[in-house]
Amino acid sequence: MAMKTAGGADALVTDINVTPLVDIMLVLLIIFMLTSSAVAAAKKPDVIDVDLPTAASSATVEESPPVSLVINKTRQLFLDGKAITRAALKTEVSARVARQPKGVALTAVLSSDRGVDHGTVVGLIDGLRTWGIKDVAINTKAQDIE
């Protein structure tokens, strides 16, 4: 780097050296990037691992908020993202049906892992209908048609 001097060897250098400033800013940027990614990873919401089956005729349901049920690989039930037993599910679904206004049907969306046997899914659908939910949708992934 060339340096200008105005009056000889004893003259003061009045130029600002920005190299240390750039070094400090790059270190601060790296620290910020690392801490922000760590914070984002720590605040990741709980996810229920379900491998949905595919269907060519899948569609989106646009209604009032449905009752969301999930059955994972281990046949554990989740109601609106929270683990629940079958007895507590019956109580909660019956209470929601009772709170519904007259003439408004409550819908349930069932997401079942593809590894769960057919009898478990049919038993849950039958239970939902017995407890007052007549419309049960089965959640699937869209299938690529060849």
CORHU-V415233 format. One record per residue. N is the residue number from 0. RES is the residue in three letters. PSI is psi in degrees with one decimal (NA if undefined). NEAR is the number of other ideal C-beta (glycine too) atoms within 8 Angstrom. D_FIRST is the distance of its C-alpha to the first C-alpha in Angstrom with 1 decimal. Layout:
BEGIN
n;res;psi;near;d_first
N;RES;PSI;NEAR;D_FIRST
N;RES;PSI;NEAR;D_FIRST
END
This chain:
BEGIN
n;res;psi;near;d_first
0;MET;131.7;2;0.0
1;ALA;144.2;3;3.8
2;MET;136.0;6;6.5
3;LYS;133.9;5;10.0
4;THR;137.5;8;13.0
5;ALA;-33.6;4;16.4
6;GLY;19.8;5;18.8
7;GLY;-162.7;5;17.8
8;ALA;-27.4;4;17.0
9;ASP;3.6;4;19.1
10;ALA;147.6;8;17.8
11;LEU;142.5;3;17.0
12;VAL;119.2;6;13.7
13;THR;3.5;3;15.2
14;ASP;147.5;6;12.6
15;ILE;130.4;3;13.3
16;ASN;109.7;5;11.1
17;VAL;-5.5;6;12.7
18;THR;-47.9;6;11.6
19;PRO;-34.2;7;14.7
20;LEU;-43.0;7;16.9
21;VAL;-41.1;8;16.3
22;ASP;-45.9;8;17.1
23;ILE;-42.6;8;20.2
24;MET;-38.3;8;21.3
25;LEU;-40.8;8;21.2
26;VAL;-43.8;8;23.2
27;LEU;-38.4;8;25.6
28;LEU;-43.2;8;26.0
29;ILE;-43.2;8;26.9
30;ILE;-43.8;8;29.4
31;PHE;-42.7;8;30.9
32;MET;-40.8;8;31.4
33;LEU;-43.5;8;33.1
34;THR;-35.1;8;35.4
35;SER;-36.4;8;36.4
36;SER;-33.1;8;37.5
37;ALA;-40.0;8;39.3
38;VAL;-40.8;8;41.2
39;ALA;-38.7;8;42.1
40;ALA;-33.7;7;43.5
41;ALA;-28.6;6;45.5
42;LYS;16.7;6;47.1
43;LYS;129.5;6;48.3
44;PRO;156.9;4;52.0
45;ASP;134.9;4;54.7
46;VAL;134.2;5;55.5
47;ILE;121.9;8;58.9
48;ASP;108.3;7;58.5
49;VAL;128.7;11;60.9
50;ASP;96.2;8;61.0
51;LEU;144.6;11;62.8
52;PRO;164.3;8;65.0
53;THR;153.4;9;64.4
54;ALA;139.4;9;66.8
55;ALA;-24.3;7;66.8
56;SER;25.6;4;68.6
57;SER;146.3;9;66.4
58;ALA;162.4;4;66.0
59;THR;137.4;3;64.5
60;VAL;124.6;8;67.0
61;GLU;89.1;3;66.6
62;GLU;-165.6;5;69.0
63;SER;162.3;5;69.1
64;PRO;120.6;2;67.1
65;PRO;169.5;11;68.8
66;VAL;121.7;13;69.6
67;SER;116.8;10;66.8
68;LEU;138.6;14;68.1
69;VAL;136.5;12;66.2
70;ILE;118.2;16;67.6
71;ASN;-173.5;12;65.1
72;LYS;-34.5;9;65.7
73;THR;12.4;4;67.4
74;ARG;27.5;8;69.7
75;GLN;135.8;7;68.3
76;LEU;142.6;13;68.9
77;PHE;130.3;13;66.4
78;LEU;116.2;11;67.5
79;ASP;39.8;6;64.7
80;GLY;-2.7;8;62.2
81;LYS;136.7;6;64.0
82;ALA;142.0;5;66.1
83;ILE;150.9;10;69.9
84;THR;165.8;6;73.1
85;ARG;-37.6;8;75.8
86;ALA;-43.6;6;78.2
87;ALA;-32.4;8;75.6
88;LEU;-43.0;13;74.6
89;LYS;-45.8;10;78.3
90;THR;-46.2;8;78.4
91;GLU;-43.6;10;75.2
92;VAL;-43.1;14;76.0
93;SER;-38.6;10;79.6
94;ALA;-40.8;8;78.2
95;ARG;-38.9;10;75.8
96;VAL;-40.2;11;78.6
97;ALA;-30.9;7;80.8
98;ARG;-13.8;5;78.2
99;GLN;139.1;9;77.8
100;PRO;155.5;4;79.5
101;LYS;137.0;4;82.6
102;GLY;-6.2;3;82.0
103;VAL;116.1;7;78.3
104;ALA;141.8;6;77.9
105;LEU;133.2;12;75.3
106;THR;144.6;13;73.3
107;ALA;139.5;14;71.8
108;VAL;118.6;13;68.9
109;LEU;121.0;15;69.1
110;SER;114.7;11;66.1
111;SER;136.3;14;67.3
112;ASP;144.7;11;65.4
113;ARG;-16.3;7;66.7
114;GLY;-9.8;5;67.8
115;VAL;136.1;11;70.3
116;ASP;156.5;5;73.8
117;HIS;-39.0;5;75.8
118;GLY;-37.0;6;78.4
119;THR;-43.9;11;76.0
120;VAL;-45.0;13;74.6
121;VAL;-39.3;8;78.1
122;GLY;-39.0;8;79.3
123;LEU;-41.5;12;76.6
124;ILE;-43.1;10;77.3
125;ASP;-40.7;8;81.0
126;GLY;-43.9;11;80.3
127;LEU;-42.5;14;78.2
128;ARG;-38.2;10;81.0
129;THR;-36.1;6;83.6
130;TRP;-3.0;10;81.6
131;GLY;-5.7;10;81.5
132;ILE;114.6;13;78.5
133;LYS;-29.7;6;79.9
134;ASP;114.1;8;76.7
135;VAL;120.5;12;74.5
136;ALA;144.5;10;71.5
137;ILE;122.9;9;69.9
138;ASN;131.5;8;66.1
139;THR;167.0;10;64.7
140;LYS;150.4;8;61.5
141;ALA;139.7;8;61.6
142;GLN;136.8;9;62.5
143;ASP;123.3;4;61.1
144;ILE;128.5;4;64.1
145;GLU;NA;2;64.0
END
